[in-house]
Amino acid sequence: MTLRAVHYLNQFFAGIGGEEAAGSAPARREGAVGPGRRLQAMLGDAVSIVATVHCGDDRAASDPATAREIAALAGHADLVIAGPAFTSGRYGIACARVAAAVVAAGGRAVACMHGENPGVAEAGAAPVVLSLETARGMEESLRRLAHAVGRIAAGEALSTEDHVLSRAVRGNRLADRCAAERAVDLLLARLHGDRAATEISMSDFGRVTPAAPVADPAHAVVALLTEGALVPHGNPDRLESARARRWLRYSLAGRDGLGAGEFESVHGGFSTVLANADPHRILPLDAARELEAEGRIGRLHDDYLVTAGNGTHVATAAGFGVEWAAELRRAGVQAAILTAT
Amino acid sequence: MGPVITLTCALPRAGVAAFGGPAYPDPNGMVLTATALAPRRALDRVGPLRRFVHRVDAVSLGDHTSLRDGLLTVGAAAAEGCFAGPALARVRISLVSPGESARIVKVLDAVEPRTKGRGGGGIFPGLLGRLAVQGRGPLHVLRGAAVVTAGHLPRAQEAVVDMSGPAAPLSPLAALHCVVVEFEPAPGAAWEAVGDTLRIGALRLAAHLAEAALDEVPTVVVELPPTSLQRDPGDELPRVVAITRLQCQGAFKDVFVYGASMAGGLAVCLDPNELEDGAVVSGQYGHPGLKNPTYLFQNHPVLRALRARDAVDLRLAGVVLAPEPVEQARKELVAAHCARLCAALGADAAIVTKEGAGNADADLALTMDGLEALGITAVGLFAEMAGADGSGPPLVVSPERATAVISTGNYDEPLRLPAVERALGGAELSLAGTAAGAALEVPTAVVYGSLSPLGWGRLRAAP
């Protein structure tokens, strides 16, 4: 029996357009499109890509509700295939959320992206097939995806041997000896020549290539962002002071300054006394309005985005970054100042 | 039963027995004689610390403080009197013991009862004792007990100790008979004054309780010689320094060394015996799981582990204390200075610890890299922040050069704590607004000392 699959692609791979089309809404087309055609050729008769659903990256990554909209467009498919998204953050997050939404609703789905894509943290219970880094590796990435889909169609389990992301989680347990004694053991092992001994392998966070400088600041829309947990007094939306899982958006429209008592920092990682005496120490709205009045920046964006950067899970923070980028791009912002505490 | 005497004496080492030590040829043809003797003589004059350990097996409240056959009776009036002052309206002294269905919430600090003689004898120099160098002479210790302060202070984060159940093995306090001090600030009192009165009061109470042991026969006597900060000629054992970074982020997030914050300062090297006498006292109430209570500065786990191997397969070469600055340039300066100091001490290796979360990880990572850059082997103790499901990258800030890391557990992993019969420290948990004794699900980080940066705990995360 042939499995009926729906393929999710971003606006670029669906042929809708480049960054200028990144705000495009979710839509469905019948049959396979772009990389989906090559994937279909690899899949053979066991799986049929009956439709393609696509959405602009900014739209898909800036609003978590979009993933459910996309999943709904997939209809009653036997399987949803998302990607490959390579290392593209917005696309990866969209693929992961779509696959997670389908699986959460009781369906079957698989997402495909590189292991360092921030989307891997959002795939929920859906398997993630590891692609190569860029679209230059499309052929090999599709081969891996087709292999994994073939196994799903055959009712077989996926493993790391199928290039599926391993969810090797680290769990707490009690060791036989205390940490200080283990530290002495480790130190002696190192002194005796074991250069590899350790209890934690170093994390590789990768390097982000900085964007090019803003060509003409006098015409740029600039946004203010902060991880300093600055929120309206009373914290009406209950932003967490530590281990935040959310970010919030508040309006600066028509506002020239942030008065003490009007805004407060609820950050749990530092003394907020000085911040609350003058909230501009966290969010420099006063200086930004001056630059705006002097014509040195084109315009200040009407909203500021805020979270609490304190004990935040790295994958969560990386996800926030992608969502903020998508949100600001949709709003036509060219530059942002992110104040860190 | 008579006391068990354990002596760890400073044995004469190679090159020291004879005057003059080994002779070295000088490139200019003269013969120089190393004179390693003078500094050792000075160190011998410092003399050892003599630790008289008294076991506490049970505690009770009574009219007068006493210690008899392992039963510590806490004189209620004298204990409350330790906290007298205009900043506190009243205090309440309660006792809680290991295995009880009890929880202490809003835990601030814990102090092991210790004294050097009547009236403290100079214990906790700079805060309780007069400001003088300590780390020698007698030290009386009540092992198995702690004075624990609990209640609300600004900037303090909710910290929980369960005396039984699944969280008990995670906290250093759950295995101790705790003399819990709850308090009510005086109307209009400044919070800083409340904090100071509590801190000094806890030290005073710790010294008062230990004074009950002065006329008792100790369980164990341990003699701890002063630590030589230089290599003896002919000694080939690797020299290992403990580097202890201290949090210094202002009121309620500070640590006191001889009564003063290290904020703005550089690294200093102390004799480990000075910590035994209470030279380092905590006033840091943030980061419950990642906190170093005074109790663990008195019983520094890394120093204890190094002492256990001293003269066997390593030489303990001192403890370096240094602040954790909040500015990046100063972080880099102090980290490099720690490494330079270790180089000057002839260290072959160092174990580096911290207090606090991600900010302090940067100090830890920079210090480890600075050591490795000078060819000194570095081991660091990190708590992991791998997310509730343990799937995230474990370290927030990793060293770039150093790679030897010990895990003290994943900060984020949820723990289920059953309801308890009795709760101390407050009526409510400041986390969820639930009753202090209720069943809870909390991140591991909420359990006091659960991810002990000084290496007390057995918790670790692993795949």
Chai-1 contact restraints between the chains, C-beta under 6 A:
chainA,res_idxA,chainB,res_idxB,connection_type,confidence,min_distance_angstrom,max_distance_angstrom,comment,restraint_id
A,R167,B,S391,contact,1.0,0.0,6.0,A-B,restraint_1
A,A168,B,P463,contact,1.0,0.0,6.0,A-B,restraint_2
A,V169,B,D389,contact,1.0,0.0,6.0,A-B,restraint_3
A,V169,B,G390,contact,1.0,0.0,6.0,A-B,restraint_4
A,V169,B,S391,contact,1.0,0.0,6.0,A-B,restraint_5
A,R170,B,A386,contact,1.0,0.0,6.0,A-B,restraint_6
A,R170,B,G390,contact,1.0,0.0,6.0,A-B,restraint_7
A,R170,B,N410,contact,1.0,0.0,6.0,A-B,restraint_8
A,R170,B,A461,contact,1.0,0.0,6.0,A-B,restraint_9
A,R170,B,P463,contact,1.0,0.0,6.0,A-B,restraint_10
A,G171,B,G390,contact,1.0,0.0,6.0,A-B,restraint_11
A,N172,B,G409,contact,1.0,0.0,6.0,A-B,restraint_12
A,N172,B,N410,contact,1.0,0.0,6.0,A-B,restraint_13
A,N172,B,E413,contact,1.0,0.0,6.0,A-B,restraint_14
A,N172,B,L459,contact,1.0,0.0,6.0,A-B,restraint_15
A,N172,B,A461,contact,1.0,0.0,6.0,A-B,restraint_16
A,L174,B,R458,contact,1.0,0.0,6.0,A-B,restraint_17
A,A175,B,R458,contact,1.0,0.0,6.0,A-B,restraint_18
A,A175,B,R460,contact,1.0,0.0,6.0,A-B,restraint_19
A,C178,B,R458,contact,1.0,0.0,6.0,A-B,restraint_20
A,A179,B,L381,contact,1.0,0.0,6.0,A-B,restraint_21
A,A179,B,I406,contact,1.0,0.0,6.0,A-B,restraint_22
A,A179,B,T408,contact,1.0,0.0,6.0,A-B,restraint_23
A,A179,B,G455,contact,1.0,0.0,6.0,A-B,restraint_24
A,A179,B,G457,contact,1.0,0.0,6.0,A-B,restraint_25
A,A180,B,P301,contact,1.0,0.0,6.0,A-B,restraint_26
A,A180,B,V302,contact,1.0,0.0,6.0,A-B,restraint_27
A,A180,B,A305,contact,1.0,0.0,6.0,A-B,restraint_28
A,A180,B,G455,contact,1.0,0.0,6.0,A-B,restraint_29
A,E181,B,A305,contact,1.0,0.0,6.0,A-B,restraint_30
A,R182,B,I406,contact,1.0,0.0,6.0,A-B,restraint_31
A,A183,B,I351,contact,1.0,0.0,6.0,A-B,restraint_32
A,A183,B,V379,contact,1.0,0.0,6.0,A-B,restraint_33
A,A183,B,L381,contact,1.0,0.0,6.0,A-B,restraint_34
A,A183,B,I406,contact,1.0,0.0,6.0,A-B,restraint_35
A,A183,B,G455,contact,1.0,0.0,6.0,A-B,restraint_36
A,V184,B,A305,contact,1.0,0.0,6.0,A-B,restraint_37
A,V184,B,R309,contact,1.0,0.0,6.0,A-B,restraint_38
A,L186,B,V379,contact,1.0,0.0,6.0,A-B,restraint_39
A,L186,B,A404,contact,1.0,0.0,6.0,A-B,restraint_40
A,L187,B,A349,contact,1.0,0.0,6.0,A-B,restraint_41
A,L187,B,V379,contact,1.0,0.0,6.0,A-B,restraint_42
A,R190,B,T377,contact,1.0,0.0,6.0,A-B,restraint_43
A,R190,B,A404,contact,1.0,0.0,6.0,A-B,restraint_44
A,L191,B,P238,contact,1.0,0.0,6.0,A-B,restraint_45
A,L191,B,A349,contact,1.0,0.0,6.0,A-B,restraint_46
A,L191,B,T377,contact,1.0,0.0,6.0,A-B,restraint_47
A,T198,B,T403,contact,1.0,0.0,6.0,A-B,restraint_48
A,T198,B,A404,contact,1.0,0.0,6.0,A-B,restraint_49
A,T198,B,V405,contact,1.0,0.0,6.0,A-B,restraint_50
A,E199,B,V405,contact,1.0,0.0,6.0,A-B,restraint_51
A,E199,B,I406,contact,1.0,0.0,6.0,A-B,restraint_52
A,E199,B,S407,contact,1.0,0.0,6.0,A-B,restraint_53
A,I200,B,P394,contact,1.0,0.0,6.0,A-B,restraint_54
A,I200,B,V405,contact,1.0,0.0,6.0,A-B,restraint_55
A,I200,B,S407,contact,1.0,0.0,6.0,A-B,restraint_56
A,M202,B,S398,contact,1.0,0.0,6.0,A-B,restraint_57
A,M202,B,T403,contact,1.0,0.0,6.0,A-B,restraint_58
A,S203,B,P393,contact,1.0,0.0,6.0,A-B,restraint_59
A,S203,B,L395,contact,1.0,0.0,6.0,A-B,restraint_60
A,S203,B,S398,contact,1.0,0.0,6.0,A-B,restraint_61
A,S271,B,G250,contact,1.0,0.0,6.0,A-B,restraint_62
A,G311,B,A357,contact,1.0,0.0,6.0,A-B,restraint_63
A,H313,B,G387,contact,1.0,0.0,6.0,A-B,restraint_64
A,H313,B,G392,contact,1.0,0.0,6.0,A-B,restraint_65
A,V314,B,G392,contact,1.0,0.0,6.0,A-B,restraint_66
A,V314,B,P393,contact,1.0,0.0,6.0,A-B,restraint_67
A,A315,B,G392,contact,1.0,0.0,6.0,A-B,restraint_68
